[in-house]
Amino acid sequence: MNYPLVVFVSTFVVLWLSALAGDAIRSRFLPFKEEDRDDLSVVIGAVLTLLGLLIGFTFSMAVTRYDQRKNYEEAEANSIGTEYVRADLLPAQDALRVRELLKRYLDQRVLFYATRDPSELAKVNSDTADLQNQLWAVVRSAASVQPTPVLALAVSGMNDVLNSQGYTQAAWWNRIPTAAWALMIVIAICCNMLLGYGARRTERRLSTILPLAVALSFLLISDIDSPRGGTIRVVPQNLISLSHSLGAP
């Protein structure tokens, strides 16, 4: 669900139409008997409880994934900053080259969090992979010439830099499963149809309240779960702060 506003509008319309469909079913095909209202109220209460549990569980999943993306952004900044310092362990020429590449790499990581354009994102990923290869080539060549425990620290730090990017990418791919969205939508449609079916004439004006409340819940969940499409996004504060401290352009 990469477009939260689309989720909100489409969900509200579908659920509102579901309530109207329930009212139409009662009016035209299956008349409602007042003596059955208590039984219907029990069913509606149970289904609404189930919907509330599903929304709460899915919201928790979205928040957990959002926190994971924030934690990995912090881990990336720490690993890059640590390797920038450990570059002193390399020969002077290699250390200069690593620091230059790390500054460029840091710029690409900031762009990864900031961009929403798919074509720009593809370029960022391509440039990031190219810089990773160059960084690894520098430390590998230095370690192969002089394989000492001191240089091993620089190699280990570079390995952390590369791994942290992979963990970040995996966290951004880790989204709420489509099956969970489908189940919530189906249960929400059932709730609104049942409410429309059992609504009295004086209650019909309230038929938009539940669709609106559920649609707003879906909007919030979709916004948090969407790394690029929503307004609640991970700001790379740690990476930006590190870039300023290193004097990266």
C-alpha positions, 0 to 999 in steps of 0.5 A, a space after each residue: 500500500 504505497 499510496 495512503 490517500 488512495 487507500 483512504 478514499 477507496 476504503 471509505 467508498 467501498 465501506 460506505 457502499 457496503 453499508 448501503 448494500 446491507 440496507 438494500 438487502 433488508 429493504 428488497 430481498 431479506 426483510 429484517 424482523 425486530 425480534 431478531 435484533 438481539 441476535 444480530 447485535 451479538 453478531 455485529 458486536 463479535 465482528 466489530 471486536 474482530 475488526 478492532 483486534 485486526 486493526 490493532 494487530 496490523 497497526 502494531 506490525 506497521 509501527 514495529 517495521 517503522 521502528 526497525 527502519 529507524 534503528 537501521 538508519 542509526 546503525 548505518 550512520 554508526 558503521 560509516 562513522 566508525 569506518 571513517 575513523 578506522 581508515 587511519 589504520 590503512 596506508 596513507 594513500 588507501 586511507 585518503 581514498 577510503 575517506 573520499 569514497 565514504 563521503 560519496 557513499 554517505 551522500 548516496 545513503 542520504 538520498 536513499 532515504 530522501 528520494 521518492 522518484 523511482 528512476 532516481 532511486 534506481 540510480 541511487 541503488 546503482 551508484 551505491 553498489 558501485 561505491 561498495 565495490 570500490 570501497 571493498 576493493 581498496 581495503 581488500 588490496 591493502 589487507 592482501 599486501 599487509 595482512 595484520 590484525 590492525 588492518 583486519 579492524 579496517 576490513 571488519 569495519 568495512 564489512 559492517 558498512 556493507 552489511 548495514 546497507 543490506 539490513 536497511 534494504 531488507 527492512 524497507 522491503 519488509 511490509 505488512 503482508 497483502 493477506 493481512 490487508 485483504 482480511 481486514 478489508 473483508 471483515 470491514 465490509 462484513 461489518 458495514 453490511 451487517 450494520 446497514 442491514 440492521 440499521 433503523 431509519 433514524 440510524 441511516 444518517 450514521 452509516 458514514 461514521 464506521 466507514 470513515 473511522 475504519 478508513 482513517 485507521 487504514 490511512 494511518 496504517 498505510 502511511 506508517 507502513 509505506 517508507 516512501 509514499 506516506 507523510 510519516 517517514 524515516 528522516 536520516 537525521 543520523 546520516 545527515 549529522 554525520 555528513 555535516 561532521 565529516 564535511 561532506 558536500 
